[in-house]
């Protein structure tokens, strides 16, 4: 529904924040601080480096993007020195700050900021009020940045972007040579572009090992998480597999609860409960007949909960997880790694499914409190390196059985975390969670692009309203859709909502997952998201925002209303313009089709159904 505003209202209305919908991509006006050029004078090193000597090299990689290399050398092996590296930058046009980690206690500033991603590595960005990058930096060294912290300090008309090296818990080993590389990006691009490029540089080895993005033959994915959470038997879920084809699902992720159906003895000898064996066999065969891929999820893959396992590896575990009443096995022992590898390899040989989801595989151990026990034959001292060895050996063993086996994502998912025991693969049901779910989706997409490991499973309760189902899907649609529900008890309008939005995601995959991705308003936790490619532009609004229609429509524009309210505001680029439009509700049904004739209007309002969208043609 179209609502008109008269010209007298325009002056007051223009005070509202405007996000311009530029259908033809136009480079934003650049900010070049007067008299600012990046050289050695802009870099300060504070702290005593003795007995090390230092040198600095600056290389311009491309326009306004620099690589800083700091070298330290000592005549003899010595303890690493504690020091800081600071880059001074004028703060005139920086209005927001973004950090992939929590701000350190060395940071102090007054401007709005974001620091909830909870990543294992730091990328810091200073940006304008319109989310344009002014400075983004990150670093890497041979210690994987374990002894580096980042900070930002506001001093007068200057912002100091800094790295603190070897200040907290420095390595015990001595060094003679050390190099840290710092990437500094001053390009005037959307901050999402600067962050993603910094992440690709920081995680270059992992990005290079991935030759393709998301495999669209595997998504969308149906998860058994929510039905199993509601104690619905697997045989009941099996009977519903035929119905999944109507939703265009391509694969199934079986929740961690599947292990309670299969009774296994310890080590490499397996006995199954006969009834459960038949249930799992029938489920596995039926999904094969339907051409669906199957993945099994382990939330805590390296626990020794069985008393026999605990006794066999007594003293060879890292710590005890009280809530789970399980020991965490210590991968620094070769016999532990052998046990774990044999367990999974033998189980996989019997079942031959498409892959495992190993939750916490890349970052489960290092953050935990590690117990210091007597050395009973460890061949590694570092837990992280031992875990890398376990991962590599496990991959090698499983790929010798099936070269195409899936072993989970290369990247560790980032937050924000929602609980102390947050799993990599989490799930949500109520609409109250969608804001933090959306935030988590954006952070993973910012850092990893279309290779995002975001997998927040969307559960659908039988009593969910279909509008809520649409809004929940819109909170995950810029990641990989993983949905979980029980079809038998689902109302027809919910089924239609899911079918429509899964089809919308598939049809618009190229723009949603491969197009330019631009979350809006960092300090407000991304209340709007914009994606576009050469043929289409999509905005999704999660909170109130005023949008400006472009001068001419050179590509299709969808504006999705994921708010509770129906009112959407638009500013007209030039009075007298005409726009053809269609309005759809959350079920995908067209409710209105017309031509917007602006005449002397400067602003217009539309009533767009919650969970629905307006399409400008």
C-alpha positions as CSV (number, residue, x, y, z in Angstrom):
1,X,0.0,0.0,0.0
2,X,1.3,3.4,-1.0
3,X,1.0,6.4,1.4
4,X,1.9,9.9,0.1
5,X,3.6,12.7,2.0
6,X,3.2,16.4,1.0
7,X,6.0,18.7,0.3
8,X,5.7,20.6,3.6
9,X,6.7,17.4,5.5
10,X,9.9,17.0,3.6
11,X,12.2,19.3,5.5
12,X,11.5,17.6,8.9
13,X,11.6,14.1,7.3
14,X,15.1,14.7,5.8
15,X,16.5,14.7,9.3
16,X,15.9,11.0,9.3
17,X,19.0,8.9,8.4
18,X,19.0,8.0,4.7
19,X,20.6,5.0,3.2
20,X,21.0,5.5,-0.5
21,X,20.1,2.7,-2.8
22,X,22.7,3.1,-5.6
23,X,21.6,0.6,-8.2
24,X,24.4,1.7,-10.5
25,X,27.5,1.2,-8.4
26,X,29.1,4.6,-7.8
27,X,32.4,5.0,-5.9
28,X,31.8,7.0,-2.7
29,X,33.5,10.4,-2.2
30,X,36.9,9.6,-0.9
31,X,38.5,10.9,2.3
32,X,42.2,11.9,2.1
33,X,43.3,13.5,5.3
34,X,45.0,16.7,4.4
35,X,48.8,16.3,4.4
36,X,48.6,12.6,5.4
37,X,50.9,10.2,3.8
38,X,51.9,6.8,5.2
39,X,55.6,6.4,5.9
40,X,58.0,5.4,8.7
41,X,57.2,8.6,10.5
42,X,53.6,7.5,11.1
43,X,54.9,4.3,13.0
44,X,56.1,4.4,16.5
45,X,57.8,1.6,18.4
46,X,57.6,1.9,22.2
47,X,59.4,-0.2,24.8
48,X,62.9,-1.5,25.2
49,X,64.0,-3.9,22.5
50,X,67.4,-4.7,24.0
51,X,69.3,-6.8,23.1
52,X,67.5,-6.8,19.8
53,X,68.0,-4.3,17.0
54,X,65.0,-3.4,14.8
55,X,64.3,-2.4,11.2
56,X,61.0,-1.4,9.4
57,X,60.1,-1.9,5.8
58,X,56.9,-0.5,4.2
59,X,55.7,-1.9,0.9
60,X,52.7,-0.5,-1.0
61,X,50.8,-3.5,-2.2
62,X,48.3,-1.5,-4.3
63,X,46.6,1.8,-4.1
64,X,46.4,2.9,-0.4
65,X,47.1,-0.6,0.9
66,X,50.4,-1.2,2.7
67,X,52.4,-4.1,4.2
68,X,54.6,-3.2,7.1
69,X,57.4,-5.6,8.1
70,X,59.1,-5.2,11.4
71,X,62.3,-7.2,12.0
72,X,64.1,-7.9,15.2
73,X,67.6,-9.5,15.5
74,X,69.8,-10.3,18.5
75,X,73.4,-11.6,18.5
76,X,72.4,-14.5,20.7
77,X,69.1,-16.2,21.6
78,X,67.2,-14.0,24.0
79,X,63.8,-13.7,25.6
80,X,61.3,-11.9,23.3
81,X,61.1,-8.2,24.2
82,X,57.8,-6.5,25.3
83,X,57.0,-3.6,23.0
84,X,54.2,-1.8,21.2
85,X,53.8,-0.7,17.5
86,X,51.6,2.3,17.0
87,X,50.2,3.9,13.9
88,X,48.9,7.4,14.2
89,X,46.0,8.5,12.1
90,X,43.8,11.7,12.1
91,X,40.4,11.0,13.6
92,X,38.5,13.8,11.7
93,X,36.4,11.5,9.5
94,X,36.3,8.3,11.7
95,X,32.9,7.9,13.3
96,X,32.8,4.2,14.2
97,X,35.2,1.4,15.1
98,X,35.0,-2.3,14.4
99,X,37.0,-5.0,16.1
100,X,36.9,-8.8,15.5
101,X,37.8,-9.2,19.2
102,X,36.9,-7.6,22.4
103,X,38.7,-4.3,23.0
104,X,41.8,-4.7,25.2
105,X,42.2,-2.8,28.5
106,X,44.7,-0.6,26.7
107,X,42.0,0.9,24.5
108,X,40.2,4.2,25.3
109,X,38.1,6.2,22.9
110,X,34.7,8.0,22.9
111,X,33.2,7.0,19.5
112,X,30.7,4.2,18.9
113,X,32.2,0.8,18.3
114,X,31.6,-2.9,17.7
115,X,33.6,-5.7,19.3
116,X,31.3,-8.8,19.6
117,X,32.6,-11.1,16.9
118,X,34.8,-13.0,19.3
119,X,37.2,-14.2,16.6
120,X,40.5,-15.9,17.4
121,X,42.4,-13.2,15.4
122,X,42.2,-9.4,15.5
123,X,41.2,-7.1,12.6
124,X,40.5,-3.5,13.6
125,X,38.7,-1.0,11.3
126,X,38.0,2.7,11.6
127,X,35.2,3.9,9.4
128,X,32.9,6.8,8.5
129,X,29.3,7.4,9.5
130,X,28.4,5.8,6.2
131,X,30.4,2.7,6.8
132,X,33.3,3.6,4.5
133,X,36.7,2.3,5.4
134,X,39.4,4.8,6.5
135,X,41.9,2.5,8.1
136,X,41.8,-1.3,8.6
137,X,44.7,-3.3,10.0
138,X,45.7,-6.8,11.1
139,X,48.9,-8.7,11.7
140,X,50.5,-12.1,11.5
141,X,53.6,-13.7,12.8
142,X,55.1,-17.2,13.4
143,X,53.2,-17.6,16.7
144,X,49.8,-17.1,15.0
145,X,49.4,-13.8,16.9
146,X,49.1,-15.6,20.2
147,X,51.3,-13.0,21.9
148,X,49.8,-9.9,20.1
149,X,47.0,-7.8,21.4
150,X,45.4,-4.8,19.5
151,X,44.2,-1.5,20.9
152,X,42.9,1.9,19.8
153,X,43.6,5.1,21.8
154,X,42.1,8.5,21.3
155,X,44.6,11.3,21.8
156,X,43.4,14.8,20.9
157,X,42.8,14.9,17.1
158,X,44.6,11.6,16.6
159,X,43.6,8.0,16.8
160,X,46.4,5.6,17.7
161,X,46.0,2.1,16.3
162,X,48.4,-0.2,18.1
163,X,49.7,-3.7,18.6
164,X,51.1,-4.9,21.9
165,X,53.7,-7.7,21.4
166,X,54.8,-10.2,24.1
167,X,53.2,-8.1,26.8
168,X,51.1,-10.9,28.4
169,X,52.3,-14.4,28.9
170,X,55.2,-14.3,26.4
171,X,56.7,-17.6,25.2
172,X,59.2,-19.3,27.4
173,X,61.5,-20.1,24.5
174,X,64.2,-17.7,23.5
175,X,64.5,-16.3,20.0
176,X,67.2,-14.7,17.9
177,X,65.2,-13.4,14.9
178,X,61.6,-12.3,14.8
179,X,59.3,-10.8,12.1
180,X,55.8,-9.4,12.4
181,X,53.9,-8.3,9.4
182,X,51.1,-5.7,9.6
183,X,48.6,-5.1,6.8
184,X,47.3,-1.5,6.8
185,X,44.4,-0.6,4.4
186,X,43.5,3.1,3.8
187,X,41.3,2.5,0.7
188,X,38.0,4.4,0.5
189,X,35.8,1.3,0.1
190,X,32.9,-0.1,2.1
191,X,34.3,-1.4,5.4
192,X,33.1,-5.0,4.6
193,X,35.5,-5.1,1.6
194,X,38.5,-4.0,3.7
195,X,37.7,-6.5,6.5
196,X,37.3,-9.4,4.1
197,X,40.5,-8.6,2.3
198,X,42.3,-8.3,5.6
199,X,40.9,-11.7,6.7
200,X,42.0,-13.3,3.4
201,X,45.5,-12.0,4.0
202,X,45.6,-13.0,7.6
203,X,44.3,-16.6,6.8
204,X,45.9,-16.9,3.4
205,X,46.9,-20.6,3.8
206,X,43.3,-21.6,4.6
207,X,41.8,-19.5,1.9
208,X,44.2,-20.9,-0.7
209,X,43.3,-24.5,0.4
210,X,39.7,-23.9,-0.5
211,X,39.2,-23.9,-4.3
212,X,35.5,-23.4,-4.3
213,X,32.9,-21.5,-2.3
214,X,29.7,-23.1,-0.9
215,X,28.7,-26.2,-2.8
216,X,25.2,-25.4,-3.9
217,X,24.5,-29.1,-4.5
218,X,24.5,-29.5,-0.7
219,X,22.4,-26.6,0.4
220,X,19.8,-25.9,1.7
221,X,20.2,-28.5,4.4
222,X,17.6,-30.2,6.6
223,X,18.7,-30.8,10.2
224,X,17.2,-33.3,12.6
225,X,18.2,-31.1,15.5
226,X,14.8,-29.7,16.5
227,X,12.7,-32.9,16.1
228,X,15.3,-34.9,18.0
229,X,15.4,-32.1,20.7
230,X,11.6,-32.7,21.0
231,X,12.3,-36.5,21.4
232,X,10.7,-37.5,18.1
233,X,12.0,-40.9,17.3
234,X,14.3,-41.2,14.3
235,X,12.0,-43.8,12.7
236,X,9.3,-41.1,12.6
237,X,11.7,-38.6,11.0
238,X,12.6,-41.3,8.5
239,X,9.0,-41.6,7.3
240,X,9.1,-37.8,6.5
241,X,12.1,-37.9,4.2
242,X,9.9,-38.3,1.1
243,X,8.4,-34.9,1.9
244,X,11.7,-33.1,2.0
245,X,11.9,-33.1,-1.8
246,X,9.0,-30.6,-1.8
247,X,11.2,-28.2,0.0
248,X,14.2,-28.7,-2.3
249,X,16.6,-29.8,0.4
250,X,19.8,-31.4,-0.8
251,X,21.3,-33.0,2.3
252,X,20.6,-34.0,5.9
253,X,22.5,-33.1,9.0
254,X,21.8,-35.6,11.8
255,X,22.1,-34.0,15.2
256,X,24.5,-35.1,17.9
257,X,21.7,-37.1,19.5
258,X,22.1,-39.8,17.0
259,X,24.9,-41.3,19.1
260,X,22.3,-42.3,21.8
261,X,20.7,-44.6,19.1
262,X,23.9,-46.4,18.3
263,X,25.6,-48.3,21.2
264,X,29.3,-48.6,20.6
265,X,32.0,-50.3,22.7
266,X,35.3,-48.5,23.2
267,X,38.4,-48.4,21.0
268,X,37.9,-50.0,17.6
269,X,35.5,-52.8,18.5
270,X,31.8,-52.0,17.8
271,X,28.6,-53.6,19.0
272,X,25.2,-52.0,18.1
273,X,21.9,-52.3,19.7
274,X,20.1,-54.3,17.0
275,X,16.9,-52.2,16.9
276,X,18.9,-49.0,16.7
277,X,21.1,-50.5,14.1
278,X,18.1,-51.2,11.9
279,X,16.7,-47.7,12.4
280,X,19.9,-46.1,11.4
281,X,20.4,-48.5,8.5
282,X,16.8,-47.8,7.2
283,X,17.4,-44.0,7.6
284,X,20.7,-44.2,5.7
285,X,19.3,-46.3,2.9
286,X,16.2,-44.1,2.5
287,X,18.2,-40.9,2.2
288,X,20.4,-42.6,-0.4
289,X,17.3,-43.6,-2.5
290,X,16.2,-40.0,-2.4
291,X,19.6,-38.7,-3.5
292,X,20.2,-36.8,-0.2
293,X,23.7,-36.4,1.3
294,X,24.1,-37.4,4.9
295,X,26.3,-35.8,7.6
296,X,26.7,-36.7,11.3
297,X,27.5,-34.1,13.8
298,X,29.7,-34.5,16.8
299,X,29.5,-31.5,19.2
300,X,32.3,-32.7,21.5
301,X,34.4,-35.1,19.4
302,X,37.3,-35.8,21.7
303,X,35.7,-36.7,25.1
304,X,36.4,-39.8,27.0
305,X,33.1,-40.4,28.9
306,X,33.2,-44.2,28.9
307,X,34.7,-45.4,32.2
308,X,36.9,-47.9,30.3
309,X,38.3,-45.0,28.2
310,X,38.9,-42.9,31.2
311,X,40.8,-45.8,32.9
312,X,42.8,-46.7,29.8
313,X,44.0,-43.1,29.3
314,X,44.2,-42.2,33.0
315,X,46.4,-39.1,33.3
316,X,46.3,-38.5,29.6
317,X,43.6,-35.9,29.4
318,X,43.6,-32.1,29.5
319,X,40.8,-31.5,32.0
320,X,37.4,-32.6,33.2
321,X,34.3,-30.9,31.9
322,X,32.0,-31.0,34.9
323,X,28.7,-30.1,33.1
324,X,29.2,-33.0,30.8
325,X,30.9,-35.4,33.3
326,X,33.5,-36.2,30.7
327,X,37.2,-36.0,30.3
328,X,38.8,-34.2,27.4
329,X,41.5,-36.5,26.0
330,X,45.0,-35.0,25.5
331,X,46.0,-35.1,21.8
332,X,49.7,-34.6,22.8
333,X,49.9,-38.4,23.4
334,X,50.3,-40.5,20.3
335,X,48.1,-43.4,21.7
336,X,45.3,-40.9,22.2
337,X,45.5,-39.7,18.7
338,X,45.6,-43.3,17.4
339,X,42.5,-44.2,19.5
340,X,40.5,-41.2,18.2
341,X,41.5,-41.8,14.6
342,X,40.7,-45.5,14.7
343,X,37.3,-44.8,16.4
344,X,36.1,-42.5,13.6
345,X,37.7,-44.4,10.7
346,X,36.2,-47.7,11.7
347,X,32.8,-46.2,12.4
348,X,32.9,-44.5,9.0
349,X,33.9,-47.7,7.2
350,X,30.8,-49.4,8.5
351,X,28.4,-46.6,7.6
352,X,29.8,-44.8,4.5
353,X,27.9,-41.6,4.7
354,X,29.1,-38.2,3.3
355,X,30.9,-36.7,6.1
356,X,31.3,-35.6,9.8
357,X,30.7,-32.2,11.3
358,X,33.3,-32.1,14.1
359,X,32.3,-29.2,16.3
360,X,35.3,-27.4,18.0
361,X,37.8,-29.3,15.8
362,X,40.0,-26.3,15.2
363,X,39.6,-24.3,18.5
364,X,38.2,-26.6,21.2
365,X,41.4,-27.1,23.2
366,X,43.5,-23.9,23.3
367,X,40.9,-21.7,25.1
368,X,40.3,-24.2,27.8
369,X,42.1,-24.4,31.2
370,X,44.7,-27.1,30.6
371,X,45.7,-29.3,33.5
372,X,49.4,-29.8,34.1
373,X,50.0,-33.5,34.7
374,X,53.1,-35.7,34.7
375,X,54.5,-36.4,31.3
376,X,53.4,-40.0,30.5
377,X,55.0,-40.1,27.1
378,X,53.8,-37.0,25.2
379,X,55.4,-36.4,21.8
380,X,54.1,-32.8,21.7
381,X,54.2,-30.0,24.3
382,X,51.9,-27.6,22.5
383,X,48.2,-28.6,22.5
384,X,47.5,-26.5,19.4
385,X,50.2,-28.2,17.3
386,X,49.1,-31.6,18.6
387,X,45.6,-30.9,17.6
388,X,46.8,-29.9,14.1
389,X,48.6,-33.2,13.9
390,X,45.4,-35.1,15.0
391,X,43.4,-33.2,12.4
392,X,45.8,-33.9,9.6
393,X,46.1,-37.6,10.5
394,X,42.4,-38.0,10.8
395,X,41.8,-36.3,7.4
396,X,44.4,-38.5,5.8
397,X,42.9,-41.7,7.3
398,X,39.3,-40.9,6.4
399,X,40.2,-39.6,2.9
400,X,42.0,-42.9,2.3
401,X,38.6,-44.6,2.7
402,X,36.7,-41.9,0.7
403,X,38.6,-39.1,-1.0
404,X,35.4,-37.0,-1.2
405,X,34.5,-37.2,2.5
406,X,33.4,-33.9,4.0
407,X,35.2,-32.9,7.2
408,X,33.5,-29.7,8.2
409,X,34.5,-26.1,7.4
410,X,38.0,-24.8,7.2
411,X,37.2,-21.8,9.3
412,X,36.3,-21.5,12.9
413,X,32.9,-19.8,13.3
414,X,32.8,-16.5,15.1
415,X,30.2,-15.1,17.5
416,X,28.8,-13.4,19.3
417,X,28.4,-16.4,21.6
418,X,25.1,-16.8,23.3
419,X,26.1,-19.0,26.2
420,X,29.2,-20.3,28.0
421,X,28.9,-23.6,26.3
422,X,28.1,-22.3,22.8
423,X,28.5,-25.0,20.1
424,X,29.8,-24.3,16.6
425,X,26.6,-25.6,15.3
426,X,23.9,-24.0,17.4
427,X,20.2,-23.6,16.8
428,X,17.4,-21.2,17.6
429,X,13.6,-21.4,17.7
430,X,12.1,-18.2,18.9
431,X,12.1,-14.8,17.1
432,X,13.7,-13.2,20.2
433,X,17.0,-14.7,19.1
434,X,17.0,-13.4,15.6
435,X,18.9,-10.2,16.3
436,X,21.9,-12.0,17.7
437,X,21.7,-14.7,15.1
438,X,21.7,-12.1,12.4
439,X,24.7,-10.4,14.0
440,X,26.6,-13.7,14.1
441,X,25.7,-14.4,10.4
442,X,27.1,-10.9,9.4
443,X,30.3,-11.4,11.3
444,X,31.0,-14.8,9.7
445,X,30.2,-13.4,6.3
446,X,32.4,-10.3,6.8
447,X,35.4,-12.4,7.7
448,X,35.0,-15.4,5.4
449,X,32.8,-14.2,2.5
450,X,30.9,-16.8,0.6
451,X,33.0,-19.5,2.4
452,X,31.3,-18.6,5.6
453,X,31.1,-21.3,8.2
454,X,27.9,-19.8,9.7
455,X,25.5,-22.7,10.5
456,X,22.9,-21.4,13.0
457,X,20.2,-23.9,12.6
458,X,16.7,-22.5,12.3
459,X,14.1,-24.5,14.2
460,X,10.4,-24.2,13.5
461,X,7.9,-24.9,16.2
462,X,4.5,-26.2,15.3
463,X,2.9,-23.1,16.9
464,X,5.2,-20.6,15.1
465,X,3.3,-18.0,13.2
466,X,4.2,-18.1,9.5
467,X,5.3,-14.4,9.6
468,X,7.8,-15.4,12.3
469,X,9.0,-18.3,10.2
470,X,9.7,-15.8,7.4
471,X,11.5,-13.3,9.6
472,X,13.6,-16.1,11.2
473,X,14.7,-17.2,7.7
474,X,15.6,-13.7,6.8
475,X,17.9,-13.6,9.8
476,X,20.0,-16.4,8.3
477,X,19.5,-16.0,4.5
478,X,22.9,-14.4,3.9
479,X,24.6,-17.5,5.3
480,X,23.8,-21.1,4.5
481,X,20.2,-22.1,5.3
482,X,20.0,-25.0,7.7
483,X,16.4,-25.6,8.8
484,X,14.9,-28.1,11.3
485,X,11.3,-29.0,11.8
486,X,8.8,-31.9,12.0
487,X,6.6,-31.9,8.9
488,X,3.8,-33.9,10.3
489,X,2.8,-31.3,12.9
490,X,3.5,-28.2,10.7
491,X,0.6,-26.0,9.6
492,X,0.2,-25.5,5.8
493,X,1.0,-21.8,5.9
494,X,4.4,-22.5,7.6
495,X,5.2,-25.1,4.9
496,X,4.4,-22.6,2.2
497,X,6.5,-19.9,3.8
498,X,9.5,-22.3,4.0
499,X,9.0,-23.4,0.4
500,X,8.8,-19.9,-0.9
501,X,11.9,-18.5,1.0
502,X,14.0,-21.5,0.2
503,X,13.1,-21.1,-3.5
504,X,13.8,-17.3,-3.2
505,X,17.2,-18.1,-1.8
506,X,18.0,-20.6,-4.6
507,X,16.8,-18.3,-7.4
508,X,18.8,-15.3,-6.0
509,X,21.9,-17.3,-4.9
510,X,24.3,-15.4,-7.1
511,X,23.4,-12.1,-5.6
512,X,22.8,-13.3,-2.0
513,X,26.0,-15.3,-1.7
514,X,28.3,-14.1,-4.4
515,X,27.3,-10.4,-4.7
516,X,28.8,-7.5,-2.9
517,X,27.9,-7.8,0.8
518,X,27.4,-4.6,2.7
519,X,26.0,-4.7,6.3
520,X,24.9,-1.2,7.4
521,X,25.6,0.8,10.6
522,X,28.3,-1.1,12.5
523,X,27.7,0.5,15.8
524,X,24.0,-0.4,15.7
525,X,24.8,-4.1,15.1
526,X,23.8,-4.2,11.4
527,X,20.1,-3.2,11.3
528,X,20.1,-3.4,7.5
529,X,22.0,-5.5,4.9
530,X,22.6,-4.8,1.2
531,X,23.8,-7.2,-1.5
532,X,24.0,-6.6,-5.2
533,X,25.5,-7.8,-8.4
534,X,25.2,-6.6,-12.0
535,X,21.6,-7.7,-12.4
536,X,19.9,-7.3,-9.0
537,X,20.1,-5.5,-5.7
538,X,18.5,-6.6,-2.4
539,X,18.1,-4.7,0.8
540,X,16.8,-6.4,4.0
541,X,15.6,-4.1,6.7
542,X,15.5,-5.4,10.3
543,X,14.9,-2.1,11.9
544,X,13.5,1.3,10.8
545,X,15.5,3.0,8.1
546,X,14.7,5.5,5.3
547,X,15.8,4.5,1.9
548,X,16.4,6.7,-1.1
549,X,15.2,5.4,-4.5
550,X,17.7,5.8,-7.3
551,X,17.3,8.2,-10.2
552,X,16.7,5.3,-12.6
553,X,16.1,1.6,-12.2
554,X,18.9,-0.2,-14.1
555,X,18.4,-3.4,-12.3
556,X,15.7,-5.2,-10.3
557,X,15.5,-4.0,-6.6
558,X,14.0,-6.0,-3.8
559,X,13.5,-4.4,-0.4
560,X,12.6,-7.1,2.2
561,X,10.7,-6.0,5.3
562,X,12.0,-8.1,8.2
563,X,10.6,-5.7,10.8
564,X,7.6,-6.3,12.9
565,X,6.0,-3.1,11.6
566,X,4.8,-2.7,8.0
567,X,5.8,0.9,7.4
568,X,8.8,1.6,5.0
569,X,9.9,5.1,4.1
570,X,11.5,6.2,0.8
571,X,13.1,9.4,-0.3
572,X,12.7,10.2,-4.0
573,X,15.9,11.2,-5.8
574,X,14.0,13.6,-8.1
575,X,10.3,14.6,-8.0
576,X,8.4,13.5,-11.0
577,X,10.0,10.1,-11.3
578,X,7.9,6.9,-11.9
579,X,8.6,3.5,-10.6
580,X,6.9,0.2,-11.4
581,X,6.6,-2.0,-8.3
582,X,5.1,-5.2,-6.9
583,X,4.4,-6.0,-3.3
584,X,4.5,-9.6,-1.9
585,X,3.6,-11.0,1.5
586,X,5.7,-13.4,3.5
587,X,4.0,-16.4,1.7
588,X,5.2,-15.1,-1.6
589,X,1.8,-14.1,-2.8
590,X,1.6,-10.8,-4.7
591,X,-0.7,-8.3,-2.9
592,X,-0.3,-5.2,-5.0
593,X,1.0,-4.1,-8.4
594,X,1.1,-0.5,-9.6
595,X,3.2,2.4,-10.8
596,X,4.5,4.9,-8.3
597,X,4.0,8.4,-9.8
598,X,5.9,10.8,-7.6
599,X,4.9,14.1,-9.3
600,X,5.9,16.7,-6.8
601,X,6.5,14.3,-4.0
602,X,9.8,14.1,-2.3
603,X,9.0,11.2,0.0
604,X,6.7,8.2,0.0
605,X,5.6,5.6,2.4
606,X,4.6,2.0,1.7
607,X,2.9,-0.5,3.9
608,X,4.9,-3.7,3.2
609,X,3.7,-6.9,5.0
610,X,6.0,-8.0,7.7
611,X,8.2,-10.8,6.3
612,X,7.3,-9.7,2.8
613,X,9.0,-7.4,0.3
614,X,8.5,-4.7,-2.4
615,X,10.1,-5.2,-5.8
616,X,10.9,-2.2,-8.0
617,X,11.3,-3.1,-11.7
